[in-house]
């Protein structure tokens, strides 16, 4: 465990007009995430230590929270209601900032792509304070660097908003140098039209206001195995192009149109294919068959430009909806181009459905969620996006050496980010038990080897 040195409450800066008590209602797009597990991300910075670094992080956090004040508040049941929730801020609220030290593993041992015990990384991310806290921060001093853990309640905002907050904080911490100041968040719920039917579905009525954290068992949460590992796999720009070429060749061979060809389609389809093959190889025949005939993948799509009216780019809150992907398990797991084509084609078809903006997209969405989460084997889900540019999060002491989404160990999801070296690649973080991780590494290497060579 990390040794906690001290914890302080960082409130929004009082500069200018004092913030008054205020509430921000949740929309149905927030209510989807009421019972989701928190998103835990840790940034590793080399040689970023010292009291001046910590003091600057706290001061700049306070200034940033002034614009992002809802994150300093608490999630609560709206007074006088049984299933409406709000982000409530009052003077005196703030964000817990914990300073700790950790001597059980060195910086280089933790900031690595190689499989690492989740138990060694979990102490680097803070828990949300009871009572509806929305954000927590932990700076952990390591031998050779700093681990910077950030935990968000997903009911407060999506990845677009949380990374906007982090970039704004980083800009403030870096003495407002370099690029222009990030735009402030747009805190306005009138962008989102009410859908009471969906809100009621996502947030069932409750008899009391007890348990202001939202209560209930999070959907699709697993308990990390004692031997659970976390590893990162990188698909370079060349790899992604070779995946696209393999899909195009297989489509020509089958005499069918080439599916949508993007780096996201290639990355998601390829990793899903490897994941299904690895699970199939690591399980007994009986266990594998109990998962059902179909494999499922679930990933978020940003709806800011797709809603009517469109939502502001810097809108603070949740504005994502699920992309449902499903295909016959044996076809996704097929070796070589067959399996990769099936997986990528299914991902592309799901994205096409969202892009078309069909009016009935949101109707029946809860039934689809319950369907894919009710099977014996949970769907593979995705956290993050290369668009978030997490490796650009520079607080004034350089870019992070490594960024991990630690919460994938609790959800069974994969995390996705831009490759830290640039060049258009994609990093994928995955957490699996040791035996399954070895199967995944073999499947990943085999799938890469079967791709056509670059021209």
Long-range contacts (C-beta under 8 A, 24 or more apart in sequence): 1-104, 1-123, 2-100, 2-101, 2-102, 2-123, 2-124, 2-138, 2-140, 3-100, 3-101, 3-102, 3-103, 4-98, 4-99, 4-100, 5-99, 5-100, 5-101, 6-98, 6-99, 7-96, 7-97, 7-98, 7-99, 8-58, 8-96, 8-97, 9-94, 9-95, 9-96, 9-97, 10-58, 10-61, 10-62, 10-65, 10-94, 10-95, 10-96, 10-97, 10-137, 11-62, 11-65, 11-72, 11-92, 11-93, 11-94, 11-95, 12-62, 12-65, 12-66, 12-69, 12-72, 12-94, 13-62, 13-63, 13-65, 13-66, 15-63, 15-66, 16-66, 18-91, 19-66, 19-69, 19-89, 19-91, 20-91, 21-88, 21-89, 21-90, 21-91, 22-69, 22-88, 22-89, 23-78, 23-86, 23-87, 23-88, 23-89, 24-70, 24-73, 24-86, 24-87, 24-88, 24-89, 24-187, 24-189, 25-78, 25-84, 25-85, 25-86, 25-189, 26-84, 26-85, 26-86, 26-87, 26-155, 26-203, 27-189, 27-192, 27-194, 27-199, 27-317, 27-318, 28-192, 28-194, 28-195, 28-196, 28-198, 28-199, 28-202, 29-192, 29-303, 29-317, 29-318, 29-319, 29-320, 29-321, 30-85, 30-155, 30-156, 30-317, 30-318, 31-85, 31-155, 31-198, 31-199, 31-202, 31-203, 32-202, 32-318, 33-154, 33-155, 33-158, 33-318, 34-85, 34-155, 34-202, 34-203, 34-214, 34-216, 35-214, 35-215, 35-216, 35-217, 35-218, 35-219, 36-154, 36-155, 36-218, 36-219, 37-154, 37-218, 37-221, 37-407, 37-410, 37-411, 38-128, 38-151, 38-152, 38-153, 38-154, 38-407, 39-151, 39-152, 39-154, 39-159, 39-162, 39-383, 39-405, 39-407, 40-125, 40-149, 40-150, 40-151, 40-405, 40-406, 40-407, 41-125, 41-149, 41-150, 41-151, 41-390, 41-403, 41-404, 41-405, 41-406, 41-407, 42-121, 42-124, 42-125, 42-147, 42-148, 42-149, 42-150, 42-403, 42-404, 42-406, 43-147, 43-148, 43-149, 43-150, 43-390, 43-393, 43-400, 43-402, 43-403, 44-107, 44-110, 44-111, 44-145, 44-146, 44-147, 44-148, 44-400, 44-401, 44-402, 44-403, 44-404, 45-145, 45-146, 45-147, 45-148, 45-395, 45-397, 45-398, 45-400, 45-401, 46-107, 46-111, 46-144, 46-145, 46-398, 46-401, 47-144, 47-145, 47-397, 47-398, 48-145, 48-146, 48-395, 48-397, 48-398, 49-141, 49-145, 49-146, 53-146, 53-397, 54-99, 54-139, 56-173, 56-395, 56-396, 57-97, 57-137, 57-139, 57-173, 57-395, 58-97, 60-169, 60-172, 60-173, 60-395, 61-95, 61-97, 61-137, 61-169, 61-173, 63-172, 64-165, 64-168, 64-169, 64-172, 65-94, 65-95, 67-168, 67-184, 67-185, 68-165, 68-168, 68-185, 68-316, 70-134, 70-156, 70-187, 70-316, 71-95, 71-134, 71-135, 71-152, 71-156, 71-157, 71-165, 72-134, 72-135, 73-134, 74-131, 74-132, 74-133, 74-134, 74-212, 75-132, 75-133, 75-134, 75-153, 75-155, 75-156, 75-212, 75-213, 75-214, 76-132, 76-209, 76-212, 77-206, 77-209, 77-212, 79-209, 82-205, 82-206, 82-207, 83-199, 83-200, 83-203, 83-204, 83-205, 83-206, 84-199, 84-203, 85-155, 85-203, 85-214, 87-134, 87-156, 95-133, 95-135, 95-136, 95-137, 96-126, 96-129, 96-133, 96-136, 96-137, 97-137, 97-138, 97-139, 98-126, 98-136, 98-137, 98-138, 98-139, 99-138, 99-139, 99-140, 99-141, 100-138, 100-139, 100-140, 100-141, 101-140, 101-141, 101-142, 102-140, 102-141, 102-142, 102-147, 103-143, 105-142, 106-142, 106-143, 106-144, 107-142, 107-143, 107-144, 107-145, 107-147, 108-144, 110-142, 110-147, 110-402, 111-145, 111-401, 111-402, 112-402, 113-231, 113-232, 113-233, 113-234, 113-402, 114-231, 115-229, 115-230, 115-231, 115-434, 115-437, 115-441, 116-229, 116-230, 116-231, 117-227, 117-228, 117-229, 117-230, 118-224, 118-228, 118-229, 118-230, 118-406, 118-409, 118-431, 119-224, 119-226, 119-228, 121-230, 121-404, 121-406, 122-224, 122-406, 122-409, 124-149, 124-406, 125-149, 125-150, 125-151, 125-406, 125-407, 126-150, 126-151, 127-151, 128-153, 128-213, 130-213, 131-212, 131-213, 132-212, 132-213, 132-214, 145-401, 146-397, 148-395, 148-400, 149-406, 154-318, 155-214, 155-318, 156-317, 157-316, 157-317, 157-318, 158-300, 158-302, 158-317, 158-318, 158-319, 158-320, 159-300, 159-320, 159-383, 159-384, 159-385, 159-388, 160-302, 160-304, 160-319, 160-320, 160-387, 160-388, 161-185, 161-315, 161-316, 161-317, 161-318, 163-388, 163-389, 163-390, 163-393, 164-314, 164-316, 166-390, 166-393, 167-389, 167-392, 167-393, 169-395, 170-393, 170-394, 170-395, 170-396, 173-395, 173-396, 174-394, 174-395, 174-396, 175-396, 177-396, 183-313, 183-314, 184-314, 185-314, 185-315, 185-316, 186-312, 186-314, 186-315, 186-316, 187-316, 188-312, 188-315, 189-317, 191-307, 191-309, 191-311, 191-312, 191-315, 192-307, 192-311, 192-317, 192-319, 193-307, 193-308, 195-362, 198-362, 198-365, 198-366, 201-366, 202-366, 219-369, 219-373, 220-373, 220-378, 220-379, 220-381, 220-411, 220-412, 221-410, 221-411, 222-378, 222-410, 222-411, 222-412, 223-410, 224-409, 224-410, 224-431, 225-433, 227-433, 227-434, 228-409, 228-431, 228-432, 228-433, 228-434, 229-431, 229-432, 229-433, 229-434, 229-437, 230-404, 230-406, 230-408, 230-409, 230-429, 230-430, 230-431, 231-429, 231-430, 231-431, 231-432, 231-437, 231-441, 232-402, 232-404, 232-427, 232-428, 232-429, 232-430, 233-271, 233-427, 233-428, 233-430, 233-444, 234-419, 234-425, 234-426, 234-427, 234-428, 235-266, 235-267, 235-270, 235-271, 235-419, 235-425, 235-426, 235-427, 235-428, 236-419, 236-423, 236-424, 236-425, 237-263, 237-423, 237-424, 237-425, 238-454, 239-425, 239-448, 239-451, 240-266, 240-267, 240-424, 240-425, 240-426, 241-454, 242-451, 242-452, 242-453, 242-454, 243-267, 243-269, 243-270, 243-340, 243-344, 243-451, 245-451, 245-452, 246-337, 246-340, 246-341, 246-450, 246-451, 246-452, 247-337, 247-340, 247-341, 247-344, 247-345, 249-337, 249-452, 250-337, 250-338, 250-340, 250-341, 251-341, 251-345, 254-341, 259-344, 259-345, 259-348, 259-349, 260-348, 260-351, 260-352, 261-348, 262-351, 263-386, 263-424, 263-426, 264-347, 264-351, 264-386, 265-344, 265-347, 265-348, 265-351, 266-344, 267-416, 267-426, 267-428, 268-297, 268-299, 268-325, 268-343, 268-344, 268-347, 268-382, 268-416, 269-340, 269-343, 269-344, 269-345, 269-346, 269-347, 269-348, 270-340, 270-343, 270-344, 270-447, 271-414, 271-428, 271-430, 272-297, 272-325, 272-332, 272-343, 272-347, 272-380, 273-332, 273-333, 273-339, 273-340, 273-342, 273-343, 273-447, 274-440, 274-443, 274-444, 274-447, 275-380, 275-414, 275-430, 275-440, 276-329, 276-332, 276-333, 276-339, 276-343, 276-380, 277-333, 277-335, 277-339, 277-439, 277-443, 277-447, 278-432, 278-436, 278-439, 278-440, 278-442, 278-443, 279-377, 279-436, 279-439, 280-329, 280-333, 281-439, 281-442, 281-443, 282-433, 282-435, 282-436, 282-439, 290-376, 290-377, 291-329, 291-375, 291-376, 291-377, 292-329, 292-375, 292-376, 292-377, 293-328, 293-329, 293-330, 294-326, 294-327, 294-328, 294-329, 294-375, 295-326, 295-327, 295-328, 295-329, 295-332, 295-333, 295-380, 296-324, 296-325, 296-326, 296-372, 296-375, 296-379, 296-380, 297-325, 297-326, 297-343, 297-346, 297-347, 297-350, 297-379, 297-380, 297-381, 297-382, 298-322, 298-323, 298-324, 298-325, 298-372, 298-379, 298-380, 298-381, 298-382, 299-323, 299-325, 299-381, 299-382, 300-382, 300-385, 301-351, 301-354, 306-354, 306-357, 321-354, 321-361, 321-362, 321-365, 322-365, 322-368, 322-369, 323-347, 323-350, 323-351, 323-353, 323-354, 324-350, 324-368, 324-372, 325-349, 325-350, 326-372, 335-446, 335-450, 336-447, 336-450, 337-450, 340-447, 378-412, 380-412, 380-413, 380-414, 381-411, 381-412, 381-413, 381-414, 382-413, 382-414, 382-415, 382-416, 383-407, 383-408, 383-411, 383-413, 383-414, 383-415, 383-416, 384-415, 384-416, 384-417, 385-416, 385-417, 386-416, 386-417, 386-418, 386-426, 388-417, 388-418, 389-418, 390-417, 390-418, 391-417, 391-418, 391-420, 404-429, 405-429
